[in-house]
């Protein structure tokens, strides 16, 4: 097994706080909050890197490409969360943005022993989706050294796919494996090495930025509205009715009728305008 120099990783640096077990609840909460405040600034510094990757993703997706996230543990779960929220939010197919986690779907809820150490498995997981050169693979790993992710990125790049990485250490192994790296360095965790905290938050913010900006560029937002969102519960139906009413200046009953007939805010607005 390759020797791992944890001391070289920012994500493994000792917490700025000692004796956490002697703190009051208020002191713990304030300490966590103070550390969390550093995360947006770390992400802000990475915006030029995020911009470069998004600019490459969009034209590929306009031609039929898909977006894949690969990761292990918390990083893998964050990718799955972001991917799973794209269909209801933006009305895209469930196979347009796909999150894969080391160990398979069972690892979403429960850790799978040694799954992240398999350097071959990510590419096997990707191949199950008939992956092709218009697709994009983004590897997510707070440490930047997860074998599952490194192996997947290397194979994806060898096969001509667009590759990106999200890590929380400088000059990480996944940064070297990907064509476009994103590195947000929020510094030591409140609990030493617990990258589900600040690093996880940084990764989630970056994933939000990537998927949202891509979807806007793909025309899935009109103005500032989610006009293609799925009307899957009462709250979303009422939100859609309000959007249609405001856009067209019609009554709620009329908006409800349009949505029942056409299924989305975009289709309802377009159909109404076409007939008036």
Secondary structure, DSSP 8 states (H G I E B T S, - for coil): -----GGG-GGGS--S---GGGS-HHHHHHHHHHHHTTHHHHHHHTHHHHHHHHHHHHHHHHTT--EEEEESHHHHHHHHHHHHHHHHHH---TTTEEEEETT-GGGGTS--TTGGG-TTHHHHHHHTTT--TT-EEEEE-SSS--HHHHHHHHHHHHTT-EEEEEESSTT-HHHHHSSEEEE----S-SSTT-TTTHHHHHHHHHHHHHHHHHHHHTT--BTTB-TT----SHHHHHHHHHHHHHHHT--HHHHHHHHHHHSSHHHHHHHHHHT-
